[in-house]
Amino acid sequence: MNATNPQGQPGQQMQVKVTDEMLRGVYANMAQIAHTPEEFILDFMNLFPPTGTVTARVILSPQHVKRIAAALQENIKRYEDQFGVIKAGSDQQPHIGFRTE
């Protein structure tokens, strides 16, 4: 895999190991994002009313979140170029929540 250094520049190739448990992934149909001056906290949840479970929590620096947001935008563009525009879901579906702490 090609990696980037903290400044976002191409870096050396490195081997990244993924455990079998992590390789399976987790399902999330909602996300909640909080932040402090030092970090962003992304909670991914699986909501199945009347309850829900946080399936993953990722804590990132603000700089890394900005790089991830740019990478997501680029990949959404590539996806839509190949498969067509992604339609926004209805208000009835779970959505991403935002809050600050």
Secondary structure, DSSP 8 states (H G I E B T S, - for coil): -EEE-TTS-EEEE------HHHHH----SEEEEEE-SS-EEEEEEEEETTEEEEEEEEEE-HHHHHHHHHHHHHHHHHHHHHH-------TTS--EEE---
